[in-house]
């Protein structure tokens, strides 16, 4: 007979401190060589070439000035690499935030958006320090695919104006339906020159990816379009005509003005920033792990993301996160460690200090073409179609998340998608739980490995009509409790012993324990003795909390031991809980 042991104290992982040690420190401890430094400097330059035009394009699409995107890439990117838990993570402004940031600018203005970014940084630090980063992985795959596909559609819709040089009568609405209506009304202002430049930008990027994938297609496309616009004196909008160029220095850091009323107003936006930032950064780190075979430190990464967002907001930059495309570029460029990400931020700073006047010639139509490519890559079309065909449940979660992202709200889409995914999981798990009637003499391939002949207690080998054995298999939890309860309720007074085998139950929650307690109480009223077998320590503790423990119910290591306890005593009907 087994005994119920008291709960053992949780031992602290001896590597607890290492969970928050930045990968930069790890790299330096291992020994950082000149060859590694050279590899990181070259990889950082490659990433900077990609990030430079992309950061400005994301900022403009978000309703901000282009320098705010560069500041986010410089300050946020440097801090994420210096303090983060991934060797290869590249941080900066991301396309996934375009919708959230543009809505925040419209509702709260620049100061409110910077305040929301700082609060999001604090939330990310708290999530990391509380070690909640590991729970981000529980977001279902259909949710992430539907969410990113929805963002891709929104980004594409937001660039129609610049792609075709349309002139709207008023500000462009952030909601998708009013936006499309306004764009349709402005169709008569179509500008062939802007459309030609945006088409040229897209064509160059696509062509280089096919024939020269190692070349910096985005930068080449933007420079080519700027040269063409200047050479032919095309009357289209440029960074210089729209924003007056870029500053040649970083601004002085300062806190955004705020009041408690404003903190309350921007807090939901800050939560959305933090949630999306956590998801994007950890997904990016996972991608890097898959490409390199390394393992990132998720909670350390979230703390770094929080510090980076606070730093970016202090300098007036946009919200930052780990960027999947730039991180993958960093890996492919041969990066050795976080120094490449720090170097990429320094390279962008150098451009801002030295070559900022050249950015005035960049046409906005060219940057719109860049974002069209970004949106196309984000859409994950193959994964979207695969999930639609996978199952009705996955398709429901995918479409709900996608449609809510496009037509409602990003945060709402994630929450609803997660809840639908959780309900789907619970339903599937409940169907996997089985309750099977067994003969008292179980087969030799039982999970508890109780082998050998079973004829010692019944020489005839016939089933004892007074003993019933049920075997529960699978996670016994609230989702499956009603199914198991319906079976256990069939206990008849004609039985004298009722054995429940837990050998195949890895987990049991309080609802299931309560159901079992009620079934035992019913058996006691009918004079039926209940015995449990092969109960693990974890399951035993949950049962004990509901009063299902000796001497009320005896627990045995195997069905054989339970049968020994019943053998020769069944007719006597001795009280439950006494061997």
Secondary structure, 3 states (H helix, E strand, C coil): CCCCCCCCCCCCCCCCHHHHCCHHHHHHHHCCCHHHHHHHHHHHHHHHHHHHHHHHHHHHHCCCCHHHHHHHHHHHHHHHHHHCCCCCCCEECCHHHHHHHHHHHHHHHHHHHHHHHHHHHHHHHHHHHCCCHHHHHHCCHHHHHHHHHHHHHHHHHHCHHHHHCCCCCCCCCCCHHHHHHHHHHCHHHCCHHHHHHHHHHHHHHHHHHHHCCCCCHHHHHHHHHHHHHHHCCCCCCEHHHHHCCCCCCCCCCCCCCCCHHHHHHHHHHHHHHHHHHHHHHHHHHHHHHHHHCCCCCHHHHHHHHHHHHHHHHHCCCCCCEECHHHHHHHHHCCCCCCHHHHHHHHHHHHHHHHCHHHHHHCEHHHHHHHHHHHHHHHCCHHHHHHHHHHCHHHHHHHHHHHHHHHHCCHHHHHHHHHHHHHHHHHHHHHHHCEEEEECCCCCCCCCCCCCCCCCCCCCCCCCCCCEEEEEEECCECHHHHHHHHHHHCCCCCCCCEEEEEEEECCCECHHHHHHHHHHHHHHHHCCCEEEEECCCHHHHHHHHHCCCCCCCCEEECCHHHHHHHHCCCCCCCCCCCCC
